[in-house]
């Protein structure tokens, strides 16, 4: 298995194959929670306007996401894992527009398969993709730049995939693997020290509390493919 890493969405070159999308703070953590609570599907959109337009024409769709960390006016849900309860999302399709995560999902649109990954479901992600011949891990980053928490999560996935024959493909993959945190305490310390974590803290306690679930390691025992089930 060859495993490549794109440290930003712009660096992603995905033509078929399997893509693993990583946005630890917070999109892929949040959407993993959403699927675990019964969400039917997710449609990533480039802009909030596209999410609102999709909600307008497809019954049962929720407009979800954020801009600069805050919920978009008119949206049903923001980008906090705490919002995506079974009562809110079970059986619903989510039109999802976020500052960074949506861009990573869209950058991998040509993949045969897109898997949502974060620290919360790292072990499950490895199990889900370990038979794929080629995997590209696409990091959301922050505003087009490198983000430590996403690269480190990619590195952890690489390290675990090595036990299944995964070979880092290219310098970005080798860099990411060197950043892999060793254990749950290291994951928590890394996430809490990230630039995006500081930004969430600056927005207030309602946002800062999201660091707790996002910094968990292997707390969700499933990995979910990004799917749009249609109307």
C-alpha positions in Angstrom: 0.0 0.0 0.0 1.3 3.4 -1.0 0.2 6.3 1.3 0.6 9.9 0.1 -0.2 13.0 2.1 -1.4 16.4 0.9 -0.7 18.9 3.7 -3.2 21.3 2.3 -6.2 20.9 -0.1 -4.3 22.7 -2.9 -1.6 20.1 -2.7 -4.0 17.2 -3.2 -3.7 15.2 -6.4 -6.5 12.6 -6.2 -7.5 10.6 -9.3 -9.6 7.7 -8.3 -8.4 5.5 -5.4 -9.1 6.2 -1.7 -8.8 9.6 -0.1 -8.8 10.1 3.7 -9.9 13.6 4.8 -8.5 15.0 8.0 -9.7 18.2 9.7 -9.2 17.5 13.4 -10.5 21.0 14.5 -13.2 20.4 13.7 -15.0 19.2 10.6 -14.0 15.6 10.3 -14.3 15.1 14.1 -17.8 16.7 14.0 -19.0 14.7 10.9 -17.7 11.5 12.4 -19.9 12.2 15.4 -22.8 13.0 13.1 -22.5 9.7 11.3 -22.1 7.9 14.6 -25.4 9.5 15.6 -27.2 8.4 12.5 -26.8 11.1 9.9 -27.8 9.8 6.5 -25.2 11.6 4.4 -23.1 14.7 3.9 -22.8 17.0 0.9 -19.8 19.3 1.2 -20.2 22.7 -0.4 -17.7 25.4 -1.2 -19.8 28.3 0.2 -22.6 28.8 2.8 -24.8 30.0 0.0 -24.6 26.6 -1.7 -25.5 24.8 1.5 -28.6 27.1 1.9 -29.5 26.5 -1.7 -29.3 22.8 -1.3 -31.5 22.9 1.8 -34.1 24.9 -0.2 -34.5 22.3 -2.8 -34.0 19.0 -0.9 -36.5 18.3 1.9 -34.9 17.0 5.1 -31.5 18.6 4.4 -29.8 20.6 7.2 -27.5 23.5 6.4 -24.4 23.1 8.6 -21.0 24.5 9.2 -19.2 27.7 10.0 -17.1 30.6 8.8 -14.2 31.7 10.9 -15.3 29.2 13.5 -18.8 30.7 14.1 -22.1 29.3 12.9 -23.3 30.9 9.7 -26.5 33.0 10.1 -29.4 31.0 8.8 -27.7 27.6 9.3 -29.3 24.8 11.3 -26.1 23.7 13.0 -22.5 25.0 13.4 -19.4 22.9 13.5 -19.4 21.7 17.1 -19.5 18.0 17.8 -21.8 18.7 20.7 -24.5 20.0 18.3 -24.7 16.8 16.3 -26.9 14.7 18.5 -29.1 11.8 17.3 -32.1 14.0 18.0 -30.8 16.6 15.5 -29.2 14.5 12.7 -30.5 11.0 12.7 -31.8 10.2 9.2 -30.8 13.7 7.9 -28.5 14.7 5.1 -26.1 17.6 6.0 -25.2 20.3 3.5 -21.8 21.2 5.1 -19.8 24.4 4.4 -16.8 25.0 6.6 -13.8 27.2 6.3 -11.3 24.5 5.8 -12.8 21.0 6.0 -15.2 21.4 3.1 -12.3 22.5 0.9 -10.4 19.3 1.7 -13.5 17.2 0.9 -14.0 18.9 -2.4 -10.3 18.6 -3.3 -10.8 14.9 -3.2 -14.0 14.8 -5.2 -12.5 12.6 -7.9 -11.6 9.9 -5.4 -13.5 6.6 -5.7 -13.9 6.7 -2.0 -13.6 9.4 0.6 -13.2 8.5 4.3 -13.6 11.0 7.2 -10.8 10.7 9.7 -9.6 12.4 12.9 -7.9 11.4 16.1 -11.3 10.2 17.4 -11.5 7.4 14.9 -7.9 6.8 13.9 -7.9 3.1 14.6 -11.2 2.6 12.8 -9.9 4.5 9.8 -6.9 2.3 9.6 -9.1 -0.8 9.7 -11.4 0.7 7.0 -8.6 1.5 4.5 -5.9 -1.1 5.2 -6.8 -3.2 2.1 -6.7 -0.2 -0.3 -3.7 -0.3 -2.7 -3.3 3.5 -2.7 -4.4 6.0 -0.1 -4.1 9.8 -0.2 -4.5 11.6 3.1 -5.8 15.1 2.5 -5.3 17.6 5.4 -7.6 20.5 5.6 -5.0 22.8 7.1 -6.0 26.4 8.0 -6.8 29.0 5.3 -4.7 27.2 2.8 -1.7 26.7 5.1 -0.2 23.8 7.0 -1.8 22.9 10.3 0.1 20.9 12.9 -2.9 18.9 14.2 -4.0 17.7 10.8 -0.4 16.7 9.7 0.1 14.9 13.0 -3.1 13.0 12.6 -2.0 12.0 9.1 1.3 10.9 10.6 -0.5 8.7 13.2 -2.5 7.1 10.4 0.7 6.5 8.5 2.4 5.0 11.4 -0.5 2.6 12.1 -0.9 1.7 8.4 2.8 0.7 8.3 1.7 -2.3 10.3 -0.4 -3.3 7.3 2.3 -2.7 4.7 1.7 1.0 4.2 4.6 2.8 2.7 4.9 6.6 2.9 4.9 8.1 -0.6 6.8 11.3 -0.9 8.3 13.9 1.4 5.0 15.2 2.8 4.1 11.7 3.9 7.5 11.2 5.5 7.2 14.6 7.3 3.8 13.8 8.6 4.9 10.4 9.9 7.7 12.2 11.8 5.0 14.3 13.6 2.9 11.3 14.8 2.1 11.7 18.5 2.8 8.8 20.8 -0.3 8.0 22.7 -3.5 9.7 24.0 -1.7 12.2 26.3 0.5 13.4 23.4 -2.6 13.8 21.1 -4.4 15.9 23.7 -1.4 18.1 24.3 -0.8 18.6 20.6 -4.5 19.5 19.8 -4.7 21.9 22.8 -1.6 23.7 21.7 -2.6 24.1 18.0 -3.2 27.5 16.5 -6.8 26.6 15.6 -7.3 25.6 19.3 -6.2 29.0 20.4 -8.6 30.6 17.9 -11.5 28.6 19.3 -10.6 29.6 22.8 -10.6 33.2 21.7 -14.2 32.8 20.5 -15.3 32.0 24.0 -16.2 29.0 26.3 -18.9 27.6 23.9 -16.2 27.1 21.3 -13.3 26.2 23.6 -15.2 23.2 25.0 -15.0 21.5 21.5 -11.3 20.8 22.2 -12.3 18.0 24.6 -13.9 15.7 22.1 -11.6 16.7 19.3 -8.5 15.7 21.4 -9.8 12.2 22.1 -7.9 9.3 20.6 -9.9 6.3 19.3 -13.1 7.3 21.1 -15.3 6.3 18.2 -15.0 2.8 16.9 -16.2 3.4 13.3 -14.9 5.2 10.2 -17.4 6.6 7.8 -17.3 7.2 4.1 -18.4 10.6 2.8 -21.6 9.8 1.0 -24.5 11.7 -0.5 -27.5 9.4 -0.6 -29.4 11.7 -2.8 -33.0 13.1 -2.4 
